[in-house]
């Protein structure tokens, strides 16, 4: 991924939800893979307003991801890139 282009515009992925996706390694069990799919679909739904903050954060928490830490890390990264 390229962060900046020649004209100093910030590059973001075509689907902004890619910034909130998670992945599992090749040895993950079926439950972990299904959790990854749920979390990644929820990121897209949250960013498009289909689900609210509470629902998205509850899903992250359910799968063992600290919601404030996870989303906060993405926010901090974007703020750094935009400086």
C-alpha positions as CSV (number, residue, x, y, z in Angstrom):
1,X,0.0,0.0,0.0
2,X,1.3,3.4,-0.9
3,X,0.7,6.1,1.7
4,X,1.1,9.2,-0.4
5,X,1.1,9.9,-4.1
6,X,3.1,12.5,-6.1
7,X,0.4,15.1,-5.5
8,X,0.5,14.7,-1.7
9,X,-2.9,13.0,-1.5
10,X,-3.5,10.4,1.1
11,X,-4.0,7.0,-0.4
12,X,-6.6,4.7,1.2
13,X,-7.8,1.3,0.0
14,X,-10.8,1.3,-2.4
15,X,-12.9,-0.2,0.4
16,X,-12.3,1.8,3.6
17,X,-13.3,-1.2,5.7
18,X,-10.0,-2.8,4.7
19,X,-8.4,-0.6,7.4
20,X,-10.4,-2.6,10.0
21,X,-10.0,-6.1,8.7
22,X,-8.5,-8.9,10.7
23,X,-6.8,-12.1,9.5
24,X,-6.0,-15.5,10.8
25,X,-3.0,-17.7,10.0
26,X,-3.2,-20.8,7.8
27,X,-3.4,-23.1,10.8
28,X,-6.5,-21.4,12.3
29,X,-9.4,-23.7,13.1
30,X,-12.9,-23.3,11.5
31,X,-14.2,-21.2,14.4
32,X,-11.4,-18.7,14.1
33,X,-11.9,-18.4,10.3
34,X,-15.7,-17.9,10.8
35,X,-14.9,-15.2,13.5
36,X,-12.7,-13.4,11.1
37,X,-15.4,-13.4,8.4
38,X,-18.0,-12.0,10.9
39,X,-15.6,-9.3,12.1
40,X,-14.6,-8.2,8.6
41,X,-18.3,-8.1,7.5
42,X,-19.2,-6.1,10.6
43,X,-16.4,-3.6,9.8
44,X,-18.0,-2.9,6.4
45,X,-21.5,-2.7,8.0
46,X,-20.3,-0.4,10.7
47,X,-18.6,2.0,8.4
48,X,-21.7,2.1,6.1
49,X,-24.1,2.7,9.0
50,X,-25.9,-0.6,8.8
51,X,-24.9,-1.4,12.4
52,X,-24.3,1.0,15.3
53,X,-21.2,1.5,17.4
54,X,-22.5,-0.6,20.2
55,X,-23.1,-3.6,18.0
56,X,-19.8,-3.4,16.3
57,X,-17.9,-3.0,19.5
58,X,-19.8,-5.9,21.1
59,X,-18.8,-8.1,18.2
60,X,-15.2,-7.2,18.5
61,X,-15.3,-7.9,22.3
62,X,-17.1,-11.2,21.7
63,X,-14.2,-12.4,19.6
64,X,-11.6,-11.3,22.0
65,X,-10.6,-8.0,20.4
66,X,-10.4,-4.9,22.6
67,X,-12.8,-2.6,20.7
68,X,-11.4,0.8,21.9
69,X,-7.8,-0.4,21.4
70,X,-8.5,-1.8,17.9
71,X,-10.4,1.1,16.6
72,X,-8.2,3.6,18.4
73,X,-5.1,2.2,16.8
74,X,-6.6,2.7,13.4
75,X,-7.6,6.2,14.3
76,X,-4.1,7.0,15.6
77,X,-2.5,5.6,12.5
78,X,-4.8,7.6,10.2
79,X,-4.1,10.8,12.2
80,X,-0.4,10.2,11.9
81,X,-0.6,9.7,8.2
82,X,-2.6,12.9,7.8
83,X,-0.1,15.1,9.6
